[in-house]
Amino acid sequence: MPVERLETRIARRYGGLSHKLREAADYVIAHPVEVATRSLRSISASSSVSPATFSRLARALEFDSYESLRELSRQVVGAQIVTFSEKAAQLRASGEGDGEAAMLDRQVGACMANLAALTQEIDRSQLQTAVDRLAQARRVMLFGAFASHGVAEHVAYLTNYIQADWTVVSHSGTPLAASLETLCPEDVFLVITKTPYARRAVLATRMAREQGATTVVLTDRHACPALMHADIGFCVPSDSPQFFSSYVATLALMETLVAMLVSQSQDDVSEKIRLVEERNERLGDFWAD
């Protein structure tokens, strides 16, 4: 069973932390090795955050003490040490070679590191909870902000082969405000948003929760403001050597959600897919020689 990530615990509570506690939390996330290996006094000197603030952070995160927080950091760093060394080797190698081949190596290396981190660090029980909520939902509404919209469309396309109650909210289609008004406690509102976070994604998540719907947020960092309104939140690794976030790990997670829905469905999924494909053929959707 994977070690619980400090980032996961912090993300769940980040929105309710004071400014000083957020500074301490940001340092803990950004410097896991230092937190795991150096004394509290040393950490305080490096971060300009008082020891008392780190102790208050530990209590706010429901640890017994700062030492308990530090021990979890040690476990997480220990579980990741191979990944860190491999990533360091990839970064050194990225300086070798020229042109398109080197660019390909850097991009693929970043994607592989993101996938490895997702596999090692995701909370499997929370993943199962998300699948259960999605399976039981009367309706699932998806909102992908900015570049995330294409991911939402892809997932809705896949799920509509097996159930017709997944819809995507978009500027060109279903209006967001009208859609939020129709949500109820039997529904799920699933949001995908990456840095820089869309204002509409944050506010829509809050409104969906006010309507009683289950809110699921997929993002890239513990500081995402939508997480404070999420019933279930995932921080998905999105590192990239480019100016944009990588969506490879996010796609892998979303496709896993769909695969889990299919595997635990009580319906005859194969028959549903066959009927959809039959109608596609009757409509002439696919090229035929």
C-alpha positions in Angstrom: 0.0 0.0 0.0 1.5 3.4 -1.0 2.6 5.8 1.7 0.2 8.7 2.1 1.6 11.8 0.5 2.2 14.9 2.5 0.9 16.9 -0.4 -2.4 15.0 -0.3 -2.9 15.8 3.4 -1.9 19.4 2.9 -4.1 19.9 -0.2 -7.2 18.8 1.7 -6.7 21.5 4.3 -4.8 24.2 2.5 -7.7 26.5 1.9 -8.4 26.8 5.6 -4.8 27.6 6.7 -3.6 31.0 7.7 -1.1 32.9 5.6 1.8 31.9 7.9 0.7 28.3 7.9 0.5 28.3 4.1 4.1 29.6 4.0 5.2 26.7 6.1 3.1 24.2 4.1 4.6 25.5 0.8 8.1 25.0 2.2 7.3 21.4 3.3 6.0 20.6 -0.2 8.9 22.3 -2.0 11.7 20.8 0.2 10.7 17.2 1.2 14.3 16.0 1.5 15.3 18.9 3.8 12.2 18.3 6.0 13.0 14.6 6.2 16.7 15.0 7.0 17.3 18.3 8.8 16.4 19.6 12.3 13.5 21.9 12.9 15.8 24.7 13.9 17.7 24.3 10.6 14.5 24.3 8.6 13.3 27.4 10.3 16.5 29.2 9.5 16.3 28.3 5.8 12.6 29.1 5.4 12.4 32.2 7.7 9.4 30.5 9.3 9.4 30.1 13.0 9.6 26.6 14.6 6.3 27.4 16.4 4.6 27.9 13.0 5.8 24.5 11.8 4.5 22.9 15.0 1.1 24.7 14.5 1.1 23.4 10.9 1.6 19.8 12.1 -1.4 20.2 14.4 -3.5 21.8 11.7 -2.7 18.7 9.5 -3.8 16.5 12.4 -0.4 15.1 13.3 0.5 14.5 16.9 3.6 16.6 16.6 6.1 18.1 14.1 8.1 14.9 14.5 5.1 12.9 13.2 5.0 15.1 10.1 8.7 14.7 9.7 8.4 10.9 9.9 5.8 10.9 7.1 8.1 13.0 5.0 10.9 10.5 5.6 8.7 7.6 4.5 7.6 9.5 1.3 11.2 10.5 0.5 12.4 6.9 1.0 9.7 5.6 -1.3 10.6 8.1 -4.0 14.4 8.0 -3.8 14.8 5.8 -6.9 12.5 8.1 -8.9 14.5 11.1 -7.8 17.8 9.6 -8.8 16.4 8.5 -12.2 15.0 12.0 -12.8 18.3 13.6 -11.9 20.0 11.3 -14.5 17.5 12.3 -17.1 18.1 16.0 -16.4 21.9 15.5 -16.8 21.3 13.6 -20.0 19.1 16.3 -21.3 22.1 18.5 -21.8 23.7 16.0 -24.2 22.8 15.9 -27.9 21.2 18.5 -30.0 18.0 19.3 -31.9 14.7 17.3 -32.1 16.1 14.1 -30.6 17.1 15.8 -27.4 13.7 17.6 -27.2 11.9 14.2 -27.6 14.0 12.7 -24.8 13.3 15.6 -22.4 9.6 15.6 -23.1 9.1 11.8 -22.9 11.3 11.7 -19.8 9.1 14.2 -18.0 6.0 12.3 -19.0 7.5 9.0 -17.7 8.5 10.7 -14.4 4.9 12.0 -14.0 3.4 8.6 -14.7 5.8 7.0 -12.2 5.0 9.5 -9.5 1.2 9.0 -10.2 1.5 5.3 -9.8 3.6 5.5 -6.6 1.8 8.3 -4.8 -1.9 8.2 -5.6 -4.3 7.4 -2.8 -5.8 4.1 -4.0 -8.6 4.1 -1.5 -9.6 7.7 -2.6 -9.4 6.5 -6.3 -11.9 3.7 -5.5 -14.1 6.2 -3.6 -14.2 8.4 -6.7 -15.1 5.5 -8.9 -17.9 4.4 -6.5 -19.4 7.9 -6.5 -19.2 8.2 -10.3 -20.9 4.8 -10.7 -23.7 5.7 -8.3 -24.3 9.2 -9.7 -27.6 10.1 -11.3 -25.5 12.3 -13.6 -21.9 13.3 -14.0 -21.1 16.9 -15.2 -17.6 17.6 -16.4 -15.9 21.0 -16.6 -12.4 21.3 -18.1 -10.9 24.8 -17.8 -8.8 26.1 -20.7 -6.6 23.3 -22.1 -8.3 20.8 -19.8 -11.5 21.0 -21.8 -10.2 18.5 -24.4 -9.5 16.0 -21.6 -13.1 16.3 -20.4 -14.4 15.8 -23.9 -12.3 12.7 -24.3 -13.6 11.2 -21.1 -17.2 12.0 -21.9 -16.8 10.4 -25.3 -15.5 7.1 -23.7 -18.1 7.0 -21.0 -21.0 7.6 -23.3 -20.4 4.2 -24.8 -21.5 2.7 -21.6 -23.8 5.3 -20.0 -25.5 8.4 -21.3 -25.5 10.6 -18.1 -22.0 12.2 -18.6 -22.1 15.7 -20.0 -19.5 18.4 -20.7 -20.1 22.0 -19.9 -18.5 24.4 -22.5 -18.7 28.0 -23.6 -20.0 26.8 -27.0 -22.5 24.3 -25.7 -24.2 23.8 -22.3 -24.1 27.1 -20.3 -22.3 26.7 -16.9 -24.6 28.8 -14.8 -27.7 26.9 -16.0 -26.1 23.6 -15.6 -25.0 24.3 -12.0 -28.6 25.2 -11.1 -29.8 21.7 -12.1 -27.3 19.8 -9.8 -28.5 17.9 -6.8 -27.0 15.6 -4.2 -27.3 12.5 -6.5 -24.9 14.2 -9.0 -21.2 14.5 -9.4 -19.4 17.6 -10.6 -15.9 16.7 -12.0 -13.5 19.6 -12.6 -10.1 19.5 -14.3 -7.9 22.6 -13.9 -4.2 23.3 -14.0 -1.9 26.3 -13.3 -2.9 29.1 -13.9 -6.3 28.1 -12.3 -9.5 29.3 -14.0 -11.7 31.5 -11.8 -14.8 29.8 -13.2 -13.4 26.4 -12.2 -13.0 27.4 -8.6 -16.3 29.2 -8.3 -18.2 26.5 -10.1 -16.8 23.8 -7.8 -17.9 25.9 -4.8 -21.4 26.4 -6.3 -21.7 22.7 -7.2 -20.9 21.8 -3.6 -23.5 24.3 -2.4 -26.1 22.5 -4.5 -25.2 19.3 -2.7 -23.4 17.5 -5.5 -20.3 15.5 -4.9 -17.3 17.5 -6.2 -14.2 15.9 -7.7 -11.2 18.0 -8.6 -8.2 17.0 -10.7 -5.4 19.6 -10.5 -1.6 19.8 -10.3 -0.7 21.4 -7.0 -1.8 21.4 -3.4 -2.4 25.1 -3.5 -5.2 24.9 -6.1 -8.0 27.0 -4.6 -10.7 24.6 -6.0 -9.4 21.8 -3.7 -11.0 23.6 -0.6 -14.4 22.9 -2.2 -13.7 19.3 -3.3 -15.1 16.2 -1.7 -12.4 14.3 -3.5 -9.3 15.9 -4.8 -6.3 14.6 -6.8 -3.0 16.4 -7.3 -1.7 14.9 -10.6 2.0 15.3 -11.6 2.1 17.7 -14.6 5.8 18.7 -14.8 7.0 19.6 -18.3 10.2 21.0 -19.7 8.0 23.2 -21.9 6.0 26.3 -21.2 2.8 24.2 -20.8 1.7 21.6 -18.3 1.8 17.9 -19.3 -1.5 16.1 -19.4 -0.2 12.6 -19.9 -0.6 11.5 -16.3 -4.0 13.3 -16.1 -5.2 11.3 -19.1 -3.9 8.1 -17.6 -5.8 8.8 -14.4 -9.0 9.6 -16.2 -8.8 6.6 -18.5 -8.2 4.5 -15.4 -11.4 5.8 -13.9 -13.3 4.8 -17.0 -11.7 1.4 -17.0 -12.6 0.8 -13.3 -16.2 1.9 -14.0 -16.4 -0.7 -16.8 -14.8 -3.5 -14.7 -17.1 -3.1 -11.8 -20.3 -2.4 -13.7 -23.2 -4.8 -13.1 -24.6 -4.0 -16.6 -23.8 -5.8 -19.8 -21.3 -3.3 -21.0 -20.2 -5.3 -24.0 -23.8 -5.3 -25.3 -24.1 -1.5 -24.8 -20.9 -0.9 -26.7 -22.1 -3.2 -29.5 -25.4 -1.3 -29.8 -23.6 2.1 -30.0 -21.2 0.8 -32.7 -24.1 -0.6 -34.6 -25.8 2.8 -34.6 -22.6 4.4 -35.7 -22.4 2.1 -38.7 -26.1 2.8 -39.6 -25.3 6.6 -39.4 -22.3 6.1 -41.6 -19.9 7.6 -39.1 -16.9 5.5 -40.0 -14.9 5.2 -43.2 -15.6 2.0 -45.1 -13.9 0.7 -48.2 
